[in-house]
Amino acid sequence: TSGKIYFPDQMYPSTLKEVHFNKVDDLESFTNMFLNSQNLQEATTLFKISTFEFLTNEFEMLNNCEFEVMPRIIYPIEEDGSPYNACFKMLTNIFGINVHSLEYKRQMIGQYSLNSTDSISYCALEFNKYVVFVPTIHSQGSVGETGHYNEVSKYFYDNIAYGEEVVGKHCTINSSQVLKLIYPLSHTGESVQLSKRMKHMIH
């Protein structure tokens, strides 16, 4: 879907500037049009705020990484940094507020019964402030967040020490609270071997 909207011109506010846009409603158009993953000609994109939050979360879960957004490209309509600015509030919801001093303690495994015949296996990662239940996925060829689940418990077991700090972020996606974990956490002055560890993410 495409269309056009009118903004006040920055040099002459009394003059309206016509801007053509592409409306983004799905992950494919989000990746190709907004993130311009194929390096095509840049175009203005239009989202509902709830859609932007949802698709960003879907992108992160599929690719296990964040992307960088420069706020000026989303047309803030109020003073920069204002808590009432809809743009910055949306970005805070998406990228989250840091959880101070989130430390890993240990992991446990178990099963959760859904009913008399079905159950889900899980690995519980215990932190000083949260317990994160990670489902154990048995299907072959899983990708994205689903495939990543299979590696999470093993990675923590092999690479994250007791008391090691990880990045935790409180996010709000369509009014739902989401905890985002990014690990391992790099520190200034750590060894070259530790500093080269690949970053991982889970929601």
Secondary structure, DSSP 8 states (H G I E B T S, - for coil): -EEEEEEE-SS-TTSEEEEEEEE--SHHHIIIIIS-TT-----EEE--HHHHHHHHHHHHHHHT------GGGG---S-TT-TT-HHHHHHHHHH-EEEEEEEEEEEEEEEEESSSS-EEEEEEEEESS-EEEEE----TT--HHHHHHHHHHHHHHHH--TT-EEEEEEEEETTEEEEEEEES---TT--HHHHT---EEE-
